[in-house]
Amino acid sequence: MYVWIWRHLPGPLAAKLLQTLVLVALVSALLLFVIFPWIEPHLPINQVTVPGKK
Amino acid sequence: MTETTAVAPPPTPEGRPPRSTGDKVRFVLRGVGQTLITLGLVVLLFVVYEVWITNLFAAREQKKVTQALIKEWKQENALALPGSQDPSVRLGAGLGILYIPRLGRDYHFTIIQGSTIPDDAQLEKGPAHYKDTALPGQVGNFAVAGHRVGKGEPFLNIDKLRSGDAVIVETRSYWYVYRVLGQPTGQNPQSVHEDVRVAQGGTVSLPGREIVDPSAGRVLDPVPDHAGLQPATALMTMTTCHPKFTASHRMIVYSKLVAKVPNAAGLTMPASVLALYDEVSA
């Protein structure tokens, strides 16, 4: 997959490196700001409450 | 080194040699390997998110809610009649400010008015009050939940509290000083108890801290762990997860109101409250 992407990036080496950085940043941002916040409430971590009573 | 022994087959019309079985196996293995490495990196990134990024978001929320609360208090102080009570608080808005000298001079969190069970959105803003429990300073049990890791992590170091440590809650009208239960003071609060007076008469012995099952709603009872009883004093319960990063248990810290000092219009910390910081810095 990574090889395939590298081969399909246009331009000389420097351009490819720059595009790689941009791609990594995009994927990280997608994970950090969209996917993780969405998935996190469903994970059994960091639950701090006990059942409240009226 | 198959490349050296194998005779290269003639190029196919697409200009690529046809794939041998070995090539296919290598292709699949490489794919599996890369997928596993990728998943590993995603998990690492999730840890970064959990312990760092969530704190950034939470700090922004906490700052907003604190500014709103201070502004509201100052406006009310301008209008309020002397002796007026703390007004009721909207869900998700600030209720009071928590200070714990043991956790440092810069430790302060605005406590959010939460639901019956505070939800994720409320807890992201700050430690949240179980709304059906008593209010700060009220006779009864003032219960607050807070995150242990990430999301502002207000209760990250709550296990550092010793018996007798001050837990201060500022509201518009008063500074309430609670102390973690347990005699003698200065001990691991899980190993010491303290008698608390009960409205029905007599006392019950409560620990300063306990580790309970996630289902233990009894810790929110007016007298924790003693359903049906009413305390004769104001108590406070703090709940968080335990051990860190898990949902397997809850850490519960109990404290008892020992003093209240009127909050002046300027909202500055009174000297008697400031002095509590010297107890732990010595």
HADDOCK unambig.tbl for C-alpha pairs under 7 A between the chains (distance, minus, plus):
assign (segid A and resid 1 and name CA) (segid B and resid 31 and name CA) 6.99 0.50 0.50
assign (segid A and resid 32 and name CA) (segid B and resid 49 and name CA) 6.17 0.50 0.50
assign (segid A and resid 36 and name CA) (segid B and resid 46 and name CA) 6.97 0.50 0.50
assign (segid A and resid 44 and name CA) (segid B and resid 246 and name CA) 6.80 0.50 0.50
assign (segid A and resid 44 and name CA) (segid B and resid 247 and name CA) 5.73 0.50 0.50
assign (segid A and resid 45 and name CA) (segid B and resid 245 and name CA) 5.51 0.50 0.50
assign (segid A and resid 45 and name CA) (segid B and resid 246 and name CA) 4.65 0.50 0.50
assign (segid A and resid 45 and name CA) (segid B and resid 247 and name CA) 5.16 0.50 0.50
assign (segid A and resid 46 and name CA) (segid B and resid 147 and name CA) 6.73 0.50 0.50
assign (segid A and resid 46 and name CA) (segid B and resid 148 and name CA) 6.94 0.50 0.50
assign (segid A and resid 46 and name CA) (segid B and resid 149 and name CA) 6.86 0.50 0.50
assign (segid A and resid 46 and name CA) (segid B and resid 241 and name CA) 6.10 0.50 0.50
assign (segid A and resid 46 and name CA) (segid B and resid 245 and name CA) 5.51 0.50 0.50
assign (segid A and resid 46 and name CA) (segid B and resid 246 and name CA) 5.70 0.50 0.50
assign (segid A and resid 46 and name CA) (segid B and resid 247 and name CA) 5.90 0.50 0.50
assign (segid A and resid 47 and name CA) (segid B and resid 241 and name CA) 5.82 0.50 0.50
assign (segid A and resid 47 and name CA) (segid B and resid 247 and name CA) 5.30 0.50 0.50
assign (segid A and resid 48 and name CA) (segid B and resid 145 and name CA) 6.14 0.50 0.50
assign (segid A and resid 48 and name CA) (segid B and resid 146 and name CA) 6.20 0.50 0.50
assign (segid A and resid 48 and name CA) (segid B and resid 147 and name CA) 6.03 0.50 0.50
assign (segid A and resid 48 and name CA) (segid B and resid 239 and name CA) 6.24 0.50 0.50
assign (segid A and resid 48 and name CA) (segid B and resid 240 and name CA) 4.14 0.50 0.50
assign (segid A and resid 48 and name CA) (segid B and resid 241 and name CA) 4.50 0.50 0.50
assign (segid A and resid 48 and name CA) (segid B and resid 250 and name CA) 6.62 0.50 0.50
assign (segid A and resid 49 and name CA) (segid B and resid 117 and name CA) 6.80 0.50 0.50
assign (segid A and resid 49 and name CA) (segid B and resid 145 and name CA) 5.76 0.50 0.50
assign (segid A and resid 49 and name CA) (segid B and resid 239 and name CA) 6.22 0.50 0.50
assign (segid A and resid 49 and name CA) (segid B and resid 240 and name CA) 6.43 0.50 0.50
assign (segid A and resid 50 and name CA) (segid B and resid 214 and name CA) 5.58 0.50 0.50
assign (segid A and resid 50 and name CA) (segid B and resid 215 and name CA) 5.80 0.50 0.50
assign (segid A and resid 50 and name CA) (segid B and resid 216 and name CA) 6.05 0.50 0.50
assign (segid A and resid 50 and name CA) (segid B and resid 217 and name CA) 5.34 0.50 0.50
assign (segid A and resid 51 and name CA) (segid B and resid 117 and name CA) 6.25 0.50 0.50
assign (segid A and resid 51 and name CA) (segid B and resid 215 and name CA) 6.16 0.50 0.50
assign (segid A and resid 51 and name CA) (segid B and resid 216 and name CA) 6.99 0.50 0.50
assign (segid A and resid 51 and name CA) (segid B and resid 217 and name CA) 4.83 0.50 0.50
assign (segid A and resid 52 and name CA) (segid B and resid 116 and name CA) 5.32 0.50 0.50
assign (segid A and resid 52 and name CA) (segid B and resid 117 and name CA) 5.02 0.50 0.50
assign (segid A and resid 52 and name CA) (segid B and resid 130 and name CA) 6.72 0.50 0.50
assign (segid A and resid 52 and name CA) (segid B and resid 217 and name CA) 5.99 0.50 0.50
assign (segid A and resid 53 and name CA) (segid B and resid 116 and name CA) 6.75 0.50 0.50
assign (segid A and resid 53 and name CA) (segid B and resid 132 and name CA) 6.87 0.50 0.50
assign (segid A and resid 54 and name CA) (segid B and resid 132 and name CA) 5.58 0.50 0.50
